[in-house]
Structure formats: structure tokens, C-alpha cells
Amino acid sequence: MSVFASAALRSSVISRLRAAGCVFAEDEARILLAAATTPADLGVMVRARAEGRPLEHVVGWAEFAGLRIAVDPGVFVPRRRSEFLAATATALTGPGAVVVDLCCGSGALAAAVAAAATHPVELYAADVDPVAVRCARRNLAGAGALVVEGDLFAALPVDLRGRIDVLLANVPYVPSADIALLPPEARLHEARPALDGGADGLDVLRRVAAEAPGWLAPGGSLLFETSERQTPTALAVARAAGLDAADGWCEDLDATVVTATRR
Ligand SMILES: C[S@@+](CC[C@H](N)C(=O)[O-])C[C@H]1O[C@@H](n2cnc3c(N)ncnc32)[C@H](O)[C@@H]1O
């Protein structure tokens, strides 16, 4: 807690957040009080949060896989459930593996794999959004990653073709019609291209799966997240691209990950 924070101030922040509908008001108050450096700063942060800005955008970071990941305004906030995707990728990452985080957003997945790997890896990350790319560069500065900007594989160095061992692609996968049902934090404060996956949510995945076999090393895997409802179609998409695909589910995080491997 900041030096200026008294019990009375803490309880007034909690009340303000509760009144604004924040379900985890106590936890959020603790984070805001720790992040603010002056009472004025705290006032600005509490107002922004009460107005619906995601907590992570207000304080500038999210906790992901035990790491503090910088998240700039507009950039997709890494979700807790994606820790399963990062863990699944880490388990496939051997010494010297070439790891690519496509659609990297803040770079949280690449950062988590790099932090968990017990040996050096060759790391790349890419996103179409320049704001996300800048953010990922900061988060991956210590991991020796090359972070590039552009549309899917077009952003990657061509000499990665046929060499990628672990291809993470947490593509946008919300069906367009469901965007309106998302909480306002996502709907209003994350960029639409970070969320919208087209009619059934799998449009970007289809593009990734179609090109993945040309970029994967033999035995290399494409890994992506889906909703439970999308999983059968997502598996079929990966198989139609010639990959051996299987899904895994993490009960704790309620997360589904498909691993699609080049034979
Ligand atoms: C669901 S977010 C995932 C971000 C990050 N991987 C994570 O898990 O926190 C999807 C990301 O895909 C990016 N994206 C959307 N379409 C893209 C495209 N055609 N090429 C590259 N990136 C794209 C968005 O900018 C966004 O950062």
C-alpha cells in the first residue's frame, strides 16, 4: 500500500469501486493503492476504473503466469485462461527451439514461455497492431525476441519457413455477433481486431492453419485457444490443413487448447 493510504482512504476506494459495479473491489483497491504514487494519482486511477477502464489499462500491467506484463491502452489484456496455452507451449519447447508468438498482443505468451524454458530458445513475436508491437517489444526486451509488425505470417522473416517448432497463435476468436455481449472492459477498451474472429469466430484461425504447415518444422506444432463450442470445427480446420490435431482442457482455468502438429 502507498505511504499515503490510510484505512479510511482504502475503504472509500473500495466503496467507490463497489458502487461502480467492480466485483473484486477489495482486490482492485489494493492494486490501485499500491500503484498510485500520490493522492491525486489515485483519484485519477479510481475515476478511470469506475468509468469502466480495465484495471490493467489503468495501472499499466497485468499479472500473467507469475510475470508482470506491461499492457498499454487499447492492447488486449492477457487472460488468465491463456496460461494453459503458454504452459502447453512450454512443454513442447526443447533446447534451441524456434518459438513464434503470432498475434502476440502484449507478448505475454512469448514472455511466459521464455521465462519458463529451462534452456535458450529462438523467440519471435508478431502482431498487426503497432501499439501492441511496441508493448510486446518492451515486454520481450529481456528475452532476446525479435518482435515484428504485420499481417500474420507476412510479418515474419522468410527464413523461418519450415523451421518453427512451436507456433503460438492466440488469434481473435469471438464470433462477430457475440462482441456485443462482451463485458464493457473488452468491448469498449480493447481493439476490435483483437477480439473479432468473424461469423463463427474462426476466420483468422482458418488463415493461420492454412499457412502453418509451410512454416512449421517437421514435428512442429501450432497451438491455439478455442471456446468449447468451437472446438470440433477448430479441430476440423487444423486437420483439413494436413495437421494432426488434438484438444486439451484445463479444468482450473476452463481453457481449451488445440495442438496441431506437422507430421
Ligand atoms: C486475442 S488477442 C491475443 C493477444 C495475445 N496473444 C494474448 O494472448 O494476450 C489477438 C491479437 O491478434 C492481433 N491480430 C488480429 N488480427 C491479426 C492479423 N491479421 N495479423 C496479426 N495480428 C493480428 C490483434 O492485434 C491482437 O493483439
The ligand as a Gaussian input file, in Angstrom:
#p B3LYP/6-31G(d) Opt

LIG

0 1
 C       -6.914000     -12.327000     -28.680000
 S       -5.610000     -11.175000     -28.875000
 C       -4.281000     -12.164000     -28.196000
 C       -3.096000     -11.347000     -27.752000
 C       -2.026000     -12.167000     -27.000000
 N       -1.525000     -13.253000     -27.798000
 C       -2.571000     -12.696000     -25.692000
 O       -2.864000     -13.884000     -25.604000
 O       -2.695000     -11.899000     -24.751000
 C       -5.384000     -11.267000     -30.617000
 C       -4.257000     -10.393000     -31.195000
 O       -4.225000     -10.667000     -32.609000
 C       -3.867000      -9.479000     -33.288000
 N       -4.310000      -9.658000     -34.676000
 C       -5.574000      -9.645000     -35.169000
 N       -5.557000      -9.858000     -36.492000
 C       -4.246000     -10.011000     -36.848000
 C       -3.578000     -10.246000     -38.100000
 N       -4.266000     -10.377000     -39.238000
 N       -2.231000     -10.349000     -38.092000
 C       -1.530000     -10.218000     -36.921000
 N       -2.105000      -9.976000     -35.727000
 C       -3.445000      -9.885000     -35.695000
 C       -4.572000      -8.391000     -32.521000
 O       -3.979000      -7.137000     -32.773000
 C       -4.414000      -8.894000     -31.071000
 O       -3.266000      -8.328000     -30.484000

